[in-house]
Amino acid sequence: MKNGKKKTALLVCVAVSAVSLWGCNEQEVEETAEDVAVVEASNPDVGDLKLSNSFIATINPDESVYVIPKTTAEVLSVYVEAGDTVQEGDVLAVLDDTLAQISMKSAQLSLDNAQRSYNLSYGDAASLLNDMTTDSTLDSVADSVESLQEQLVETMDDLQYYKDMLADEEANLESIKEEYDYVDDVDEIKDYAEDEFDYGSEDYTAAMTRYSNAATEAATSEAKIDAYKEAIDSLEEAIDTLQDSIDSAYTSYGESVVSSDISNGELREEQKQVSQNTIASAQLGVEQAQESLDAYTITATISGVIETVNVSEHDYASSSSAAFVISNKDAMVATFYVSEDVRNTLSTGQEVSVEKDDREYSGEIIEIGTALDQSTGLFKIKASVKGDTSALLSGTKATLTTATYHENNAIIIPYDSVYYDGDDAYVYTVVDGKAQKTLVTTGLYDTENIVITEGLSADDMVITTWSAQLRDGVSVSISTASDASDTSDASDVSDASDTSDAADTLE
C-alpha cells in the first residue's frame, strides 16, 4: 500500500426494475452509482536523471621525477630531507669529486700551455722581440722546453697510473670487506667472535683465524692505498714545479721563436693554424672535464617537494638508482579503476568530487583508459584535483564521487507511479476523466524517480498516487495531497450511508 491510508469510496450500483401490469400505471425505474477514485496526477517532468557512484582513488602528483646521479661516488653531503620544498636547480647533495678535480686541473693545464704557446709565437708582442736571441740560444731554449714537456707528460702518465692503482686498490679493499663480512673496521670480526663464542671454542678459533686473515689482507690493502695517495700528492707537486719551469722556459722560448721568425720572415700560416687547433682541442677537453665535474653535484631537476631521500653521507651514490624523488604537488591527480560499462558512461571534463580526511576537493576527469589494466581487470581513470592540495600526501587513498549512468532530456515520473504485471510495466493516465492503464518501457531510476523511455509524452496526465478504487476505466477525481485526505474522510462516511440505503432497497 502506497501514499498513506487506502482511500476508499464505496458506491454501490443498484438497479431496481419493475414490470407493471397494463392499466396499473406502473413504470420501469433504474438507479446507477459509479465508483470514483480520488487521486493526485501531474504531467511528467522532462529533464536529466543521473546516478552517482563512489570509488576508492589513489592520490599522486601529476608530475614526479627520479633524480639519478650521473656518476658513482661517495656522498659527502646531503642538503635536503623528505618533505622539503625545493626549486629547480637547488643543490640536493655533493659527491666526492677528487678524481674529477685532477682531470679538470690536467685539462686546464693543457689549455693554458696551448694558449701561452700561441700567444708567445703569434701574439702582438712577437714583433717586439726580433733582437732578443740568437739561433744558438733558440736551439738551447727549445731543447729545454722540449725536455720539460717530456718530463711533464711522463709525470702526468705516472699520476694517472697511481690514480688507476688507487681506484683498483680501493675496490679491492671493498671486496675484502664483503668477503670477510665487515663494514668499516676489521675489528668487527674480532668483536663478533668475542661476543658470540666462548673463548677457546672451535667457533671462536675459526672466527679469530678469519679475523687474522682479514686483518692481514686489509692492512696490506690499506698500506697500498696510503702509498698510492702519497705518490699522487708527490706527483701533483712535481707537476706544479714542472709547470713553473715550463712557464719560465716558454717565456725564453717564445721570445727566441718570435725573434727568429721575424728576422727570417717565416711566420707560416699553417703553423699558426696548427697552434689554433691545439687550443680548440684543449678547450674541448676543459669543457668535457667540467661536465664530468658537474656530475658530482646533484641538483633538483624540477621545483616541488622531496618525496624520498635514498642516500646519506658516506654512502655510495650510484648512477643505476634514484637518489631522490621530487613531486610537483601543485597538480595532484586521483587515479581510480572502473568496469567497462561504467567507463563507457564517463567523459573527459566530467566533474568529480574527492573527499579526504573530512575535506572535499573538486576536480574533473582528464584521462580515460583505453586498455584493460592487467593487474586489476578494470580500466584506469585519472582525474585532476583542484584547489589547495598541500594537505594531500602522495600514495594515499581518497573517496571519489562522480556521475555514472545518466539520461538526458528524458520523461521522468515518480518511481511509485509505475506498477508491474509480470514483466510488463504500466502506469495510469487520466483520459476524459477516467483512469487508463498505459503500458510503458522504463529506463534509469533511483529511489524517487524513474525514466520512461516509451509509452508517455510530456502532455500526458499521470496518476501519481494509489487508490483502492484505481483500475482501468474508473472515474477519477484529481486533488492535491491535502484535498485527497479531506475527500477520503468524507467519502468514507458517504459510502457507508449509500451502502445502507442500497441494502434497504434490495430488501
C-alpha positions in Angstrom: 0.0 0.0 0.0 1.5 3.3 -1.1 0.9 7.0 -0.2 -0.7 6.7 3.2 -4.1 5.2 4.0 -6.0 3.4 1.4 -8.6 5.8 0.3 -12.0 4.1 -0.3 -15.2 5.4 -1.6 -17.8 2.6 -1.7 -20.6 3.3 -4.0 -23.0 0.5 -4.8 -24.7 0.5 -8.1 -28.3 -0.6 -7.6 -30.8 -1.1 -10.4 -34.4 -1.8 -9.5 -36.8 -2.7 -12.2 -40.5 -3.3 -12.1 -42.6 -4.6 -14.8 -46.1 -3.1 -14.4 -49.2 -4.7 -15.4 -51.2 -3.0 -18.1 -53.5 -0.4 -16.6 -51.8 -0.2 -13.2 -49.8 2.9 -14.1 -46.6 1.1 -13.3 -43.2 2.2 -14.8 -39.6 1.0 -15.1 -37.1 2.5 -12.6 -33.2 2.3 -12.8 -30.6 3.8 -10.5 -26.7 3.7 -11.1 -23.9 4.9 -8.8 -20.2 4.7 -10.1 -17.1 4.2 -8.1 -14.8 7.3 -8.1 -11.0 7.1 -7.4 -9.6 10.2 -5.6 -6.0 10.6 -6.8 -3.2 13.0 -7.5 -1.9 13.4 -11.0 0.5 15.6 -12.9 2.4 15.8 -16.2 5.7 14.1 -16.4 8.9 16.1 -15.9 11.3 16.5 -18.8 14.9 16.7 -17.7 18.0 14.8 -16.7 18.4 11.9 -14.3 21.9 11.0 -13.1 23.2 8.3 -10.8 26.4 8.9 -8.9 28.9 6.2 -7.7 31.8 6.4 -5.3 35.3 4.9 -5.9 38.5 4.5 -4.0 41.1 6.6 -5.6 44.9 6.9 -5.1 46.3 10.4 -4.8 49.6 11.2 -6.6 51.3 14.2 -8.1 50.8 14.7 -11.8 54.5 15.3 -12.2 57.0 13.3 -10.3 60.7 12.7 -11.3 63.5 10.4 -10.2 66.8 12.2 -9.7 69.5 9.7 -10.7 73.2 10.6 -10.2 75.3 10.9 -13.4 78.2 9.1 -11.7 79.0 6.7 -8.9 80.9 8.1 -5.9 80.9 8.6 -2.2 78.3 11.0 -0.8 80.0 13.9 1.1 76.9 16.0 2.0 73.1 15.7 1.7 71.3 19.1 2.0 67.6 18.1 2.0 65.2 15.8 3.8 61.9 14.2 2.8 59.1 16.8 2.9 61.4 19.8 2.0 60.3 22.1 -0.8 63.0 22.8 -3.5 63.3 24.9 -6.6 64.7 23.6 -9.9 68.5 23.8 -9.8 68.8 23.7 -6.0 71.7 21.5 -4.8 70.5 18.3 -3.2 73.8 16.5 -2.5 77.5 16.7 -3.2 79.7 13.7 -4.1 83.4 13.2 -3.7 85.0 14.7 -6.9 88.7 14.2 -6.1 89.4 12.4 -9.3 87.3 14.7 -11.4 89.2 17.7 -9.9 92.5 16.1 -11.0 91.2 15.6 -14.5 89.9 19.2 -14.6 93.3 20.5 -13.5 95.1 18.5 -16.1 92.7 19.7 -18.9 93.1 23.3 -17.8 96.9 22.9 -17.7 96.9 21.7 -21.3 94.7 24.6 -22.4 96.9 27.2 -20.6 100.0 25.7 -22.3 98.4 25.8 -25.7 97.2 29.4 -25.3 100.6 30.5 -23.9 102.5 28.9 -26.8 100.2 30.5 -29.3 100.5 34.0 -27.7 104.3 33.8 -27.5 104.6 32.6 -31.0 102.0 34.7 -32.8 100.8 37.3 -30.3 101.1 41.1 -30.5 104.3 41.0 -28.5 106.1 38.9 -31.1 107.0 42.0 -33.2 108.9 43.5 -30.3 111.3 40.5 -29.7 113.1 40.4 -33.0 116.5 41.1 -31.5 116.4 39.1 -28.2 118.0 35.8 -29.1 120.4 34.2 -31.5 120.0 31.0 -33.4 122.1 29.1 -30.8 120.0 30.5 -28.0 116.8 29.5 -29.8 118.0 25.9 -30.1 119.1 25.8 -26.5 115.8 27.1 -25.2 113.8 24.9 -27.5 115.6 21.8 -26.2 115.0 22.9 -22.6 111.2 23.4 -23.3 111.0 20.1 -25.0 112.8 18.3 -22.1 110.5 19.9 -19.6 107.4 18.9 -21.6 108.6 15.3 -21.8 109.0 15.3 -18.1 105.6 16.8 -17.6 104.0 14.1 -19.9 105.8 11.3 -18.0 104.8 12.8 -14.6 101.1 13.1 -15.7 101.3 9.5 -17.0 102.6 8.4 -13.6 99.9 10.4 -11.9 97.2 8.6 -14.0 98.9 5.3 -13.3 98.7 5.8 -9.5 95.2 7.1 -9.8 94.2 3.9 -11.5 96.1 1.8 -9.0 94.4 3.7 -6.1 90.9 3.1 -7.6 91.7 -0.6 -8.1 93.1 -1.0 -4.6 90.1 0.8 -3.1 87.8 -1.6 -5.0 90.0 -4.5 -3.7 89.5 -3.2 -0.1 85.8 -3.1 -0.6 85.9 -6.7 -1.9 87.9 -7.8 1.3 85.2 -6.2 3.4 82.5 -8.1 1.5 84.5 -11.3 1.7 85.0 -11.1 5.4 81.6 -9.5 6.1 82.5 -6.3 7.9 81.6 -2.7 7.2 84.3 -0.2 8.4 86.9 -1.9 10.6 88.3 -5.4 10.5 88.0 -5.5 14.3 84.3 -6.0 13.8 85.1 -9.7 13.1 87.0 -9.9 16.4 84.3 -8.3 18.4 81.8 -10.7 16.9 83.9 -13.7 17.9 84.3 -12.4 21.5 80.6 -11.6 21.8 79.1 -14.7 20.2 81.5 -17.6 21.1 83.2 -19.0 24.1 86.9 -18.3 24.4 88.9 -21.3 23.1 86.0 -23.0 21.3 86.3 -24.2 17.8 83.9 -21.4 16.6 86.0 -18.9 18.4 89.2 -20.2 17.0 87.8 -20.2 13.5 86.5 -16.7 13.8 89.8 -15.4 15.2 91.6 -17.1 12.3 89.3 -15.4 10.0 90.0 -12.1 11.8 93.7 -12.7 11.4 93.5 -13.3 7.7 91.2 -10.4 7.2 93.5 -8.1 9.2 96.5 -9.1 7.2 94.8 -8.6 3.8 93.1 -5.3 4.9 96.4 -3.9 6.3 98.2 -4.8 3.1 95.5 -3.1 1.0 95.3 0.0 3.3 99.0 0.4 3.2 98.9 0.3 -0.6 96.1 2.9 -0.7 98.2 5.2 1.6 101.2 4.7 -0.6 99.3 5.5 -3.7 97.8 8.6 -2.2 101.2 9.8 -1.1 102.6 9.2 -4.6 99.6 11.1 -6.1 100.3 14.1 -3.8 104.0 14.0 -4.7 103.3 13.8 -8.4 100.8 16.7 -8.2 103.5 18.8 -6.5 106.0 17.7 -9.2 103.5 18.8 -11.9 103.2 22.2 -10.3 107.0 22.6 -10.2 107.4 21.5 -13.8 104.7 23.9 -14.9 106.5 26.7 -13.3 109.7 25.7 -15.1 107.8 25.4 -18.4 106.3 28.8 -17.9 109.8 30.3 -17.5 111.2 28.3 -20.4 108.2 29.2 -22.6 109.0 32.8 -22.0 112.5 32.4 -23.2 111.5 30.1 -26.0 108.7 32.3 -27.2 111.0 35.3 -27.3 113.5 33.3 -29.2 111.0 31.9 -31.6 109.4 35.2 -32.4 112.7 36.9 -32.8 113.9 34.2 -35.1 110.7 34.1 -37.1 110.5 37.8 -37.5 114.2 38.0 -38.5 113.7 35.3 -41.1 110.2 36.3 -42.2 108.9 32.8 -41.7 105.6 33.2 -39.7 103.9 30.5 -41.6 100.1 30.4 -41.6 99.9 26.6 -41.4 101.9 26.6 -38.2 99.6 29.2 -36.7 96.6 27.1 -37.7 98.1 24.0 -36.0 98.5 26.0 -32.8 94.9 27.2 -33.0 93.7 23.7 -33.5 95.7 22.7 -30.4 93.9 25.4 -28.4 90.5 24.3 -29.7 91.2 20.7 -28.7 92.4 21.8 -25.2 89.2 23.9 -24.8 87.0 20.9 -25.6 89.0 18.9 -23.0 88.2 21.5 -20.4 84.5 21.5 -21.3 84.3 17.7 -21.0 86.2 17.8 -17.7 83.8 20.5 -16.4 80.8 18.3 -17.4 82.3 15.4 -15.5 82.9 17.7 -12.5 79.3 19.0 -12.6 78.1 15.4 -12.3 79.4 15.3 -8.7 76.8 17.9 -7.7 73.2 16.5 -7.7 70.6 19.2 -8.3 66.8 19.3 -8.5 65.5 18.9 -12.0 62.1 20.3 -11.2 60.5 22.5 -8.5 58.5 20.6 -5.9 58.5 18.6 -2.7 61.2 16.0 -1.8 59.2 12.7 -1.5 62.0 10.3 -0.7 65.8 10.5 0.0 67.7 7.3 -0.8 71.2 8.4 0.0 73.1 9.5 3.2 76.5 10.9 4.0 79.4 8.5 3.3 77.1 6.1 1.4 77.9 5.5 -2.3 75.5 7.1 -4.7 75.0 5.0 -7.9 74.2 6.0 -11.4 71.9 3.0 -11.6 69.4 4.0 -8.9 67.4 7.1 -7.9 68.9 9.2 -5.1 65.9 11.5 -4.7 62.2 11.6 -5.8 60.7 15.0 -6.4 57.0 15.7 -6.9 55.2 18.8 -8.1 52.2 19.0 -5.8 50.7 22.0 -7.5 49.0 19.4 -9.7 47.6 16.4 -8.0 45.8 13.5 -9.7 43.3 11.0 -8.4 43.6 7.6 -10.1 40.7 5.0 -9.8 39.5 1.9 -11.7 36.1 1.1 -13.2 34.4 -1.6 -15.1 33.8 -1.4 -18.9 30.2 -0.4 -18.7 30.9 2.4 -16.2 33.9 3.5 -18.3 31.6 4.0 -21.3 29.4 6.4 -19.3 32.4 8.7 -18.4 33.8 11.6 -20.4 36.8 13.9 -20.1 36.0 17.2 -18.4 33.3 15.5 -16.3 33.1 16.9 -12.8 34.2 14.8 -9.8 34.3 15.3 -6.0 37.2 14.0 -4.0 36.9 13.5 -0.2 39.9 13.0 2.1 40.1 13.5 5.9 36.7 15.3 6.0 37.9 17.8 3.3 36.2 17.9 -0.1 38.0 18.9 -3.3 36.6 19.5 -6.7 38.1 18.2 -9.9 37.4 16.8 -13.4 38.3 13.6 -15.4 41.4 14.2 -17.5 42.2 10.7 -18.8 40.1 7.6 -19.6 42.0 4.4 -20.1 41.6 2.6 -23.5 43.2 -0.7 -22.4 42.3 -3.1 -19.7 44.7 -3.0 -16.7 46.1 -6.5 -16.4 46.6 -6.3 -12.6 43.0 -5.2 -11.8 40.9 -6.3 -14.8 39.5 -2.8 -14.9 40.0 0.4 -16.8 42.2 3.2 -15.3 40.7 6.6 -15.0 42.6 9.8 -13.9 41.0 13.0 -12.5 42.6 16.3 -11.6 42.2 17.6 -8.1 41.8 21.3 -7.8 42.3 23.8 -5.0 44.8 23.8 -2.2 46.2 20.2 -2.3 49.1 20.8 0.0 47.5 18.5 2.7 47.2 15.6 0.3 50.0 13.0 0.7 51.3 11.0 -2.3 50.1 7.4 -2.5 47.2 7.9 0.0 43.6 6.8 -0.6 40.5 9.1 -1.0 36.9 8.7 -1.9 36.0 10.0 -5.4 32.4 10.5 -6.4 31.1 11.2 -9.9 28.0 10.7 -12.1 28.0 7.4 -14.0 24.7 6.4 -15.6 22.5 9.2 -16.8 19.6 10.0 -19.1 19.3 13.5 -20.6 16.1 15.3 -21.8 14.1 12.3 -20.6 10.4 11.7 -19.5 10.6 11.4 -15.7 7.8 10.4 -13.3 7.8 9.4 -9.6 9.1 5.9 -9.0 5.9 4.8 -7.1 3.7 5.7 -10.1 4.8 2.6 -12.0 3.1 -0.8 -11.5 4.0 -4.2 -12.8 2.0 -7.1 -14.2 4.6 -9.9 -14.5 7.3 -8.4 -16.7 5.1 -5.6 -18.1 5.3 -2.1 -16.6 2.3 0.2 -16.7 1.0 3.5 -15.3 -2.4 5.0 -15.0 -3.1 8.2 -17.0 -6.2 10.3 -16.9 -8.1 10.4 -20.2 -11.5 12.0 -20.4 -11.9 11.9 -16.6 -11.2 8.2 -16.3 -8.1 6.2 -15.4 -6.5 4.5 -18.4 -4.0 1.6 -17.9 -1.0 2.6 -20.1 1.9 0.2 -20.9 5.3 1.8 -20.6 9.0 1.0 -21.0 11.2 2.0 -18.1 14.8 3.2 -18.1 17.1 4.6 -15.4 15.7 5.0 -11.9 16.7 6.0 -8.4 14.8 5.8 -5.1 12.4 8.7 -6.1 12.2 8.9 -9.9 12.2 6.7 -12.9 12.7 7.4 -16.6 10.0 6.3 -19.1 11.6 5.6 -22.5 8.4 4.6 -24.3 4.6 4.9 -23.7 4.3 8.5 -22.3 4.7 12.1 -23.6 5.2 15.3 -21.7 1.5 16.2 -22.2 0.1 13.0 -20.6 -1.6 13.3 -17.1 0.0 10.6 -15.0 -1.7 9.4 -11.8 0.9 9.6 -9.1 -0.9 8.2 -6.0 -2.5 4.8 -5.3 -6.2 4.3 -4.5 -8.2 1.2 -3.7 -10.6 2.1 -6.5 -7.9 2.7 -9.1 -8.3 0.4 -12.1 -8.6 0.7 -15.8 -11.7 2.7 -16.8 -12.6 4.0 -13.3 -13.7 7.6 -12.9 -11.1 9.7 -11.1 -11.2 12.8 -9.1 -7.9 14.7 -9.1 -6.9 16.6 -6.0 -3.9 17.8 -4.1 -2.5 15.8 -1.2 -4.4 17.8 1.4 -7.6 17.7 -0.6 -7.3 13.9 -1.0 -7.1 13.5 2.7 -10.3 15.5 3.3 -12.1 13.8 0.5 -11.1 10.4 1.8 -12.7 11.1 5.2 -15.9 12.5 3.7 -16.1 9.7 1.2 -15.9 7.0 3.9 -19.0 8.4 5.7 -20.9 8.9 2.5 -20.1 5.5 1.2 -21.3 3.9 4.4 -24.6 5.7 4.1 -25.1 4.8 0.4 -24.4 1.1 1.2 -27.1 1.1 3.9 -29.7 2.7 1.6 -28.8 0.3 -1.2 -29.3 -2.6 1.1 -32.7 -1.4 2.2 -33.8 -1.1 -1.4 -32.6 -4.5 -2.3 -34.6 -5.9 0.6 
